[in-house]
Every structure is written in C-alpha cells, then in structure tokens.
C-alpha cells in the first residue's frame, strides 16, 4: 500500500504531461519509478513502456477524432522505429545500471534543450508550393529519426516525443496540433514493441495498475482540453524541471561510484 498513493499521483502527472506535450512528459516516468517508488532500472523500463504506451494511445483518441494525425508519417516512423526498439532493448539489457542512469540523464538534457528551443512555427522542408507534402523527401528525412527514437525507446524506456515533435514540426513542416497527435501514435507503437521485447521481465502489476490508471485518465483529459492552453510556458518550466532531475541523476550516480 505504501507505493500505491505515490504511483497514483505520479501517473496522473505523467498522463497530463503526455496529453499536453505529445510525449514529452514520458521523460520523467523512469526517474519517478526508480527514485520515488524504489524500482530498479530493469523493472522501471518495461513498466514505463506499459504506462506511456497506454496513456499515449488514449491521449491520441481526441486527435484522431479531430483528424490531427498524419497517418503516412505514423507508418514511416513505426515501420522503422519498432524494429529499432527491439534492438535497443537488447542493448539496454547489457548495459550496467550506472551507464543507463548517466545515459538517461544526458537524454533528459537533450529533451530539455529541445523543449526550450521548440515553438509553434513549422518548417517547409517537405512542403511543395501548393501546400501538399512531398512524401518521397519526407520518408528520407523521417527514417533516421524513426530509428533513433526506436533505439532510445528500447534502451531507456522513453517515448521520444522530444525528438519526434521537433522532427515533425521543424524538419517536415507538420503543424503543432497534428504533430502532437502523430507523435502519440508513434510512441504507442514503439512502446508496444518494447513491451513485447521485455516479456519475461518481472513486473509489479499492482504498481503498474496504480500508475497506469491515472496516467490514462490524465492523458485523455489533457488531450481533450489541452488545445485551449498555451503550452509554451509549460514547456519552458517543464524543461527546467527536466534539467533538475537530470542533475540529480548524475550526482546520485557519481556518489554511488565514489562512495559504494
């Protein structure tokens, strides 16, 4: 029972951030499971994938209803990202926990920087003069990002929205609301591949249920009403929080190494 209440609260926070930021909130799922609920990285990663995958799927529903999903890009990213997720899971199993922790902290720093630099402006790299999308060029630009996101999902249990959304908006010219909906579906698919890759890993299903329920509800509510909010300020403050958590991860790992 001592872990249920924190799991409920953390799940709600992660779900709301997922719905508002299109996957950016998932970067805090693993640290929350490790440092608040006391799980090891090996347990936290598959549990994070379960929660993030379910919450992303539910959060994508309002975007699908409002036709704010670019289905061809979903297909490109998932066809490249899901196999990469399986490879990333294999790599992650062979990495020591200290390496995983420091690597995760570096990923968080990158995510925070992307959030601070993000905006609502869109690029035109794949757009033609009539406003349509050059899918041949988009595919070539999307495949490397899809592979990278899949690897990160498998190794660290993160959704990768902090990479997917900038790629969709700035590189491919997708409008922000559509980029968020597209990102949530890509995260769902990659998380599913990661969960399958972790079959056989012991999972505390009571924590999973307590974490996932509020995350799904929070993602659904945020996805439904989040379009009314200006998320630029939220992105900025969330980035500062991410930097703080990353600093703590690095400091804690250094202390563990120096003072065993």
TANOR-V193681 format. One record per run of one state. SS is the DSSP state (@ for helix, = for strand, . for the rest). FROM is the first residue (numbers start at 1). TO is the last residue. If there is no record, write none. Layout:
ss: {SS/SS}
from: {FROM/FROM}
to: {TO/TO}
//
This chain:
ss: {./@/./@/./@/./@/./@/./=/./=/./@/./@/./@/./@/./@/.}
from: {1/4/22/24/37/41/66/71/94/97/118/127/128/133/134/135/157/161/172/176/198/205/229/231/259}
to: {3/21/23/36/40/65/70/93/96/117/126/127/132/133/134/156/160/171/175/197/204/228/230/258/260}
//
